[in-house]
Amino acid sequence: MSQPHGQSTPAGAVSGGGAAEVFDADTHTRAREIIARYPESRSALLPLLHLVQSVQGYVSQEGITFCAEHLDLSEAEVSGVATFYTMYKRKPCGEHLVSVCTNTLCAAMGGDDVYRTLQEYLGGDSGGGGGRLGHEETAGSPGEPGSITLEHAECLAACDLAPVVQVNYEYFDKQSPESAVELVDALRRGERPEPTRGAPLTDFRSAELQLAGFFPEGDRFEADVDVPTAAEETTRGARMAEDQGWTAPAMPDDVALPEVDKQ
């Protein structure tokens, strides 16, 4: 995979001193490739924000300007989107983003304990004099090898495998405080633990480049991701229905719609 890189000023870059100094020619080329995928250029904003994060590890003001100028939007329009979605970070992330689900079922199954344990375990390396690591705070220097940004997340859509943790949006299911500590220790040693399911683990910025639509070339990556990713727990209900011969009632071809009261 081409790694996010570059601090040179691109030839023919869009105007705007800050953005032109931060994003190199390859990033501008990728931005134009993203925009070309859509009939309306403004529809490219979400992947363009991921592209910005693949370079900087967060969405900076220069990144806001970069997106606005490429898409002919106001910076206020771009900022409104960047601050609405939690996947877009407003301060630099570590090499890895560790997300702990603390929504209802995961919390009841131990997600809160996992999060508190990681807060305390990583807190001594946060640069804040110890204590607990806060939401979206980083242990270590952001972007440096072994640095980890911790966040509590809303539902990660894996309730049947609770409690779950994601690293750079890849799943690690059925976690405990002890297994979560082992996981972050491995990340800090420079290892890439194998996710429970899904694509091979990479760093946060490379994951952001993939979310922008740019993937590693070669058969190895395709073979790794072109596999079933549904867990045993997820498919158990469907298998029980098949074994028992259960089927959903067929929908009639012609369904009368209820009458709407006249106002």
C-alpha positions in Angstrom: 0.0 0.0 0.0 1.2 3.5 -0.7 1.6 5.1 2.7 0.2 8.5 3.5 3.1 10.8 3.0 4.4 14.1 1.7 4.9 17.7 2.8 5.9 19.2 -0.5 3.9 21.8 -2.3 2.1 20.3 -5.3 2.4 21.7 -8.8 -0.9 23.2 -9.8 -2.4 22.8 -6.3 -5.5 24.6 -5.3 -4.8 27.9 -3.7 -4.7 28.4 0.0 -1.3 28.6 1.7 -1.9 26.3 4.6 -3.4 23.5 2.6 -0.9 23.8 -0.2 2.0 23.4 2.3 0.5 20.4 4.0 -0.8 18.2 1.2 1.6 16.9 -1.5 0.9 16.3 -5.2 -0.1 12.7 -4.7 -2.8 13.7 -2.2 -4.2 16.3 -4.6 -4.2 13.6 -7.4 -6.1 11.2 -5.1 -8.5 14.0 -4.2 -9.3 14.5 -7.9 -9.7 10.7 -8.3 -12.2 10.6 -5.5 -14.2 13.5 -6.8 -14.4 11.9 -10.3 -16.3 9.0 -8.8 -19.4 11.1 -8.1 -21.8 12.9 -10.5 -22.0 15.8 -7.9 -18.6 16.8 -6.5 -19.9 17.6 -3.1 -20.8 14.0 -2.6 -17.1 13.2 -2.4 -16.8 15.1 0.9 -16.8 12.1 3.3 -14.0 10.1 1.5 -12.1 13.3 1.0 -12.1 13.9 4.8 -10.8 10.3 5.2 -8.0 11.2 2.7 -7.1 14.2 4.9 -6.9 12.0 7.9 -4.6 9.5 6.1 -2.1 12.3 5.7 -2.4 14.1 9.0 -4.0 11.6 11.4 -6.9 14.1 12.0 -8.9 16.8 10.2 -7.0 20.0 10.7 -8.0 23.5 9.6 -5.7 23.0 6.6 -7.7 19.8 5.9 -10.9 21.7 6.0 -9.5 24.3 3.6 -8.2 21.5 1.3 -11.7 19.8 1.1 -13.5 23.2 0.7 -11.3 24.3 -2.2 -11.4 21.0 -4.1 -15.2 20.8 -3.8 -16.0 24.5 -4.1 -17.7 24.5 -0.7 -17.5 26.9 2.1 -15.3 26.0 5.0 -18.4 26.2 7.2 -20.1 23.5 5.2 -17.0 21.2 5.5 -16.7 21.9 9.2 -20.3 21.1 9.8 -19.8 17.6 8.3 -16.4 17.0 10.0 -17.8 17.8 13.4 -21.0 15.8 12.9 -19.4 12.4 12.4 -17.3 10.9 15.1 -15.0 9.1 12.7 -13.4 12.5 11.9 -11.0 13.5 14.6 -10.3 17.1 15.4 -6.9 16.5 17.2 -4.1 14.2 16.1 -4.6 10.5 16.7 -2.0 7.9 17.7 -0.6 5.2 15.5 -3.6 3.2 16.5 -7.2 4.2 17.4 -8.7 1.8 20.0 -12.5 2.1 20.3 -14.3 0.4 23.2 -18.1 -0.1 22.8 -19.8 1.2 25.9 -23.4 1.1 24.5 -26.0 -0.8 26.5 -25.3 -4.5 25.8 -21.6 -4.2 25.6 -21.6 -2.1 28.8 -23.7 -4.8 30.6 -21.4 -7.5 29.4 -18.3 -5.8 30.6 -17.5 -3.0 28.1 -17.4 -0.4 30.9 -14.9 -2.4 32.8 -12.8 -2.8 29.6 -12.8 0.9 29.0 -12.0 1.9 32.6 -9.2 -0.6 32.7 -7.6 0.8 29.5 -8.1 4.4 30.8 -6.1 3.6 33.9 -3.6 1.4 32.2 -2.8 3.9 29.4 -3.1 6.9 31.6 0.5 7.0 32.7 1.7 7.5 29.1 -0.8 10.2 28.2 1.6 13.1 28.9 -0.8 14.4 31.5 1.0 13.3 34.7 -0.8 10.0 35.1 -4.4 9.3 36.1 -7.0 8.2 33.6 -6.8 8.6 29.9 -9.8 10.6 28.7 -12.0 10.1 25.6 -10.0 10.6 22.4 -6.8 11.2 24.4 -3.5 9.6 23.3 -1.0 7.6 25.2 2.4 8.5 23.7 3.1 11.1 21.1 0.3 11.2 18.4 1.4 9.5 15.2 4.6 8.0 16.7 5.1 4.2 16.7 3.2 2.6 19.6 1.0 5.6 20.4 -2.6 4.8 21.1 -5.7 7.0 21.1 -8.5 5.6 23.2 -12.2 6.3 22.8 -15.5 5.0 24.0 -17.8 4.3 21.1 -21.5 4.0 20.6 -22.9 0.7 19.2 -20.3 -1.0 17.0 -23.0 -3.4 15.6 -21.7 -6.5 17.2 -24.0 -7.1 20.1 -23.9 -10.8 19.7 -20.2 -10.7 20.4 -20.2 -8.3 23.3 -18.1 -6.7 24.6 -16.2 -5.7 21.5 -13.2 -3.5 20.8 -12.1 -2.1 17.5 -8.5 -1.2 16.5 -8.5 1.1 13.5 -12.1 -0.1 12.9 -11.2 -3.8 12.8 -13.0 -6.1 15.3 -11.7 -7.8 18.4 -14.7 -9.6 19.8 -15.5 -11.0 23.3 -13.0 -8.9 25.1 -12.2 -8.7 28.8 -10.1 -6.2 30.7 -7.2 -8.7 30.6 -7.4 -9.4 26.9 -7.7 -5.7 26.1 -4.6 -4.9 28.1 -2.7 -7.7 26.2 -4.0 -6.2 22.9 -2.7 -2.7 23.6 0.6 -4.1 24.8 1.0 -5.9 21.6 0.2 -2.7 19.6 2.8 -0.8 21.6 5.4 -3.4 20.9 4.8 -2.9 17.2 2.9 -6.1 16.6 -0.2 -6.4 14.5 -2.6 -8.8 16.3 -5.0 -10.6 14.0 -8.6 -9.3 14.3 -11.3 -11.7 15.1 -12.7 -11.2 11.6 -12.2 -8.8 8.7 -9.2 -7.3 7.1 -5.6 -7.6 8.4 -4.7 -5.0 11.0 -2.9 -1.9 9.9 -2.2 1.6 11.4 -4.8 4.3 11.7 -3.6 6.5 8.8 -3.4 3.5 6.4 -6.9 2.5 7.5 -8.1 6.0 6.7 -6.5 5.7 3.2 -8.6 2.6 2.6 -11.7 4.3 3.8 -11.0 7.0 1.2 -11.0 4.2 -1.4 -7.4 3.3 -2.0 -6.4 -0.2 -1.2 -3.1 -2.3 -1.2 -2.4 -3.9 -4.5 -1.8 -7.6 -4.9 -3.5 -10.9 -4.5 -2.5 -11.2 -0.8 -4.8 -8.4 0.4 -7.7 -9.6 -1.8 -7.3 -13.1 -0.4 -7.3 -11.8 3.2 -10.5 -9.8 2.9 -12.4 -12.0 0.5 -13.5 -14.5 3.2 -16.7 -15.0 5.2 -16.7 -12.5 8.1 -19.9 -13.5 9.9 -19.3 -15.0 13.3 -20.9 -18.2 14.6 -23.1 -16.3 17.0 -24.4 -14.0 14.1 -25.6 -16.8 11.9 -26.9 -19.2 14.6 -30.5 -18.0 14.3 -30.5 -18.4 10.5 -29.1 -21.9 10.8 -31.8 -22.9 13.4 -34.5 -21.6 11.1 -33.1 -23.6 8.2 -32.7 -26.8 10.3 -36.3 -26.4 11.6 -37.7 -25.5 8.2 -38.9 -22.2 9.4 -39.7 -19.6 6.7 -41.1 -16.1 6.8 -44.7 -15.7 5.6 -44.9 -14.9 1.9 -46.0 -11.3 1.0 -49.1 -11.1 -1.1 -48.5 -9.7 -4.6 -51.2 -7.1 -4.2 -51.3 -5.3 -0.8 -54.0 -2.7 -0.3 -52.7 0.4 1.3 -54.6 1.9 4.2 -56.7 4.9 3.3 -55.4 8.2 4.5 -57.8 10.4 6.3 -58.6 13.6 4.5 -57.4 16.7 6.2 
